[in-house]
């Protein structure tokens, strides 16, 4: 006899929600940044054209977070980015906006008690452990 699987509690409704460490988040960002440097090398010189890896980062976040809730760096560090309200994927547009805000750096530094940066709050997302 099979039992129905209980749906996970969305982070916004989970009083026991504990965000992953800043070390894991920073590690994921470093991995993603190195990948962006490598990819941007195909169409620009990342040293001379500093916009190229930033553009790749925004697009990477839009694509991977929008469709899979994880960037390659997040996959390696075992974290993911989900919707704060329901725990589902945030979709392409919100993921692109989150990536753009992350590229501005400052919004990511303004965190609340759940380690949600301004970029997370504005896009209705949160980083969770897998």
C-alpha positions as CSV (number, residue, x, y, z in Angstrom):
1,X,0.0,0.0,0.0
2,X,1.4,3.4,-0.9
3,X,0.9,6.5,1.1
4,X,0.6,9.9,-0.4
5,X,3.7,12.0,-0.1
6,X,3.3,15.0,2.1
7,X,4.0,18.2,0.3
8,X,6.9,20.1,1.7
9,X,6.0,23.1,3.8
10,X,6.8,26.4,1.9
11,X,9.6,28.4,3.6
12,X,7.3,31.3,4.4
13,X,5.0,29.0,6.4
14,X,7.7,26.9,8.1
15,X,8.6,28.2,11.5
16,X,11.6,25.9,11.6
17,X,13.1,27.1,8.3
18,X,16.8,27.5,8.6
19,X,18.7,29.1,5.7
20,X,21.9,27.5,4.4
21,X,25.2,29.1,5.6
22,X,26.7,32.1,3.9
23,X,29.7,29.9,3.1
24,X,27.6,27.6,0.9
25,X,26.0,30.5,-0.8
26,X,29.3,32.2,-1.5
27,X,30.8,29.0,-2.6
28,X,28.0,28.5,-5.2
29,X,28.5,32.1,-6.4
30,X,32.3,31.6,-6.8
31,X,31.7,28.4,-8.8
32,X,29.1,30.2,-11.0
33,X,31.4,33.2,-11.5
34,X,34.3,31.0,-12.7
35,X,31.9,29.3,-15.2
36,X,30.8,32.7,-16.4
37,X,34.4,33.8,-16.9
38,X,35.0,30.6,-18.9
39,X,31.9,31.0,-21.0
40,X,32.4,34.7,-21.7
41,X,35.8,33.9,-23.0
42,X,34.1,32.5,-26.1
43,X,32.8,35.9,-27.2
44,X,34.8,38.6,-25.3
45,X,37.9,39.2,-23.3
46,X,36.6,39.1,-19.7
47,X,39.6,41.2,-18.5
48,X,39.0,43.9,-21.1
49,X,35.2,43.6,-21.4
50,X,34.1,43.3,-17.8
51,X,30.4,43.4,-18.8
52,X,30.7,40.0,-20.5
53,X,30.9,37.7,-17.4
54,X,28.2,39.8,-15.7
55,X,25.9,39.4,-18.6
56,X,26.6,35.6,-18.6
57,X,25.9,35.5,-14.9
58,X,22.5,37.2,-15.3
59,X,21.5,34.9,-18.1
60,X,22.8,31.8,-16.2
61,X,20.7,32.7,-13.2
62,X,17.7,33.4,-15.4
63,X,17.9,30.1,-17.2
64,X,19.0,27.8,-14.4
65,X,17.0,29.2,-11.6
66,X,14.0,29.8,-13.7
67,X,13.9,26.2,-15.0
68,X,15.7,24.1,-12.4
69,X,15.8,26.2,-9.2
70,X,19.6,25.7,-9.1
71,X,22.6,27.1,-10.9
72,X,25.6,24.7,-11.4
73,X,27.3,26.2,-8.4
74,X,24.2,25.7,-6.3
75,X,23.9,22.1,-7.4
76,X,27.5,21.5,-6.3
77,X,27.0,23.2,-2.9
78,X,23.6,21.5,-2.4
79,X,21.4,24.6,-2.2
80,X,18.6,25.9,-4.4
81,X,16.5,29.0,-4.9
82,X,12.7,28.6,-4.6
83,X,9.7,30.8,-4.2
84,X,9.3,32.1,-0.7
85,X,5.5,31.7,-0.7
86,X,5.1,28.2,-2.1
87,X,8.5,26.5,-2.4
88,X,8.2,26.1,-6.2
89,X,10.4,27.4,-9.0
90,X,10.5,31.2,-9.4
91,X,10.2,31.2,-13.2
92,X,12.3,32.8,-15.9
93,X,11.4,36.4,-15.5
94,X,11.8,36.5,-11.7
95,X,15.0,34.6,-12.0
96,X,16.4,37.1,-14.6
97,X,15.4,40.0,-12.3
98,X,17.1,38.2,-9.3
99,X,20.3,37.7,-11.4
100,X,20.3,41.4,-12.4
101,X,19.8,42.5,-8.8
102,X,22.6,40.1,-7.7
103,X,24.9,41.6,-10.3
104,X,24.4,45.0,-8.6
105,X,25.9,43.4,-5.4
106,X,24.4,45.8,-2.8
107,X,20.9,44.2,-2.8
108,X,22.4,40.9,-2.0
109,X,24.2,42.3,1.1
110,X,21.0,43.7,2.7
111,X,19.7,40.6,4.4
112,X,16.9,39.8,6.8
113,X,16.7,37.2,9.5
114,X,16.2,34.4,6.9
115,X,19.3,35.5,5.0
116,X,17.1,36.8,2.2
117,X,18.9,39.6,0.4
118,X,16.9,42.5,-1.0
119,X,17.2,40.6,-4.4
120,X,15.4,37.7,-2.8
121,X,12.7,39.8,-1.2
122,X,12.0,41.8,-4.4
123,X,11.6,38.6,-6.4
124,X,9.8,36.5,-3.7
125,X,12.6,33.9,-3.5
126,X,14.7,32.3,-0.9
127,X,17.8,30.1,-0.9
128,X,17.3,26.7,0.9
129,X,19.3,23.6,1.5
130,X,18.6,20.6,-0.7
